[in-house]
């Protein structure tokens, strides 16, 4: 058995949740997994490792998107040409939005993702 040593529990996202760079208003990829401290992005746009981004996405049927300031910690090419796996940590996120993510992770109900 593999022991997960991450500080915050995370949840795999099995539906397509587009992630938008708010500076360019372009979709940069889709969520792979999410925790209250960060996220895995399946990127379809070129991103720069160790850079800061402002991203937004919808989660759990919320009418308003979640807006997060993130730091790209690592990036690995995916098997699909033009895609990469990117690990981000949240730098700025509203308390209410962090709480919503925490509840979504705990719920484990993929039907609430849109």
C-alpha positions as a printed Julia matrix, in Angstrom:
114×3 Matrix{Float64}:
   0.0    0.0     0.0
   1.24   3.49   -0.87
   1.08   5.96    2.01
   0.11   9.48    0.92
   2.23  11.94    2.89
   0.61  15.12    1.58
  -0.62  17.55    4.2
  -4.1   18.08    2.77
  -6.44  15.4     1.43
  -7.14  15.68   -2.26
  -9.78  14.43   -4.6
  -9.41  13.24   -8.17
 -11.6   15.06  -10.69
 -13.2   12.63  -13.15
 -15.22  15.15  -15.18
 -13.87  17.91  -17.4
 -13.41  21.1   -15.36
 -11.77  23.76  -17.56
  -9.25  26.07  -15.89
  -8.9   29.61  -17.25
  -5.93  31.96  -16.96
  -7.63  35.2   -15.89
  -4.87  37.36  -17.39
  -5.43  36.0   -20.92
  -9.0   34.69  -20.49
  -7.84  31.49  -22.19
  -8.38  27.89  -21.1
  -4.99  26.51  -20.02
  -6.12  23.0   -19.15
  -8.4   21.0   -16.89
  -8.35  19.98  -13.25
  -6.74  16.64  -12.46
  -7.1   16.72   -8.69
  -7.72  19.29   -6.01
  -7.06  19.97   -2.35
  -7.56  23.03   -0.19
  -3.84  23.84   -0.62
  -3.29  23.18   -4.32
  -4.18  21.43   -7.52
  -2.98  19.25  -10.34
  -3.65  20.71  -13.77
  -3.62  18.73  -16.99
  -2.26  21.62  -19.04
  -2.99  22.09  -22.72
  -1.18  25.44  -22.94
   2.52  26.12  -22.41
   3.13  27.17  -18.79
   6.35  28.24  -17.11
   7.69  26.37  -14.09
   8.18  28.49  -10.94
   5.83  31.18  -12.32
   2.78  32.78  -10.73
  -0.67  32.56  -12.31
  -4.19  33.77  -11.57
  -6.68  31.01  -12.43
 -10.41  30.43  -12.25
 -12.67  27.4   -12.5
 -16.13  26.23  -11.46
 -16.59  23.57   -8.83
 -19.51  21.85   -7.16
 -22.37  23.65   -8.87
 -21.31  27.09   -7.61
 -22.67  29.87   -9.82
 -19.53  31.95   -9.23
 -16.14  30.57  -10.25
 -13.33  30.02   -7.79
 -10.46  32.46   -8.3
  -7.02  31.43   -7.08
  -3.53  32.85   -7.2
  -1.12  29.97   -7.72
   2.56  29.09   -7.91
   3.56  26.46  -10.5
   5.84  24.15   -8.49
   6.57  21.46  -11.07
   5.73  20.45  -14.63
   6.12  17.09  -16.41
   5.32  16.28  -20.03
   2.3   14.01  -20.38
   2.11  11.09  -22.81
  -0.3   13.11  -24.96
   1.59  15.54  -27.24
   1.02  19.16  -26.24
  -0.07  18.32  -22.69
   1.73  18.41  -19.37
   0.99  17.65  -15.73
   1.43  20.74  -13.55
   1.45  20.91   -9.77
   0.31  24.19   -8.23
   0.06  25.46   -4.69
  -2.47  28.11   -3.79
  -1.01  31.46   -2.79
  -4.22  33.48   -2.64
  -7.7   32.09   -2.19
 -10.69  33.5    -0.33
 -11.51  31.74    2.95
 -15.02  30.91    1.71
 -13.61  29.38   -1.48
 -11.05  27.32    0.48
 -13.88  26.09    2.7
 -15.91  25.13   -0.38
 -12.97  23.11   -1.76
 -12.45  21.41    1.61
 -16.13  20.39    1.72
 -16.03  19.22   -1.91
 -12.97  17.06   -1.22
 -14.6   15.54    1.86
 -17.9   14.9     0.08
 -16.36  12.74   -2.62
 -19.46  13.13   -4.79
 -18.28  13.62   -8.39
 -21.83  14.43   -9.49
 -21.43  17.93   -8.0
 -18.61  18.96  -10.35
 -19.59  20.91  -13.42
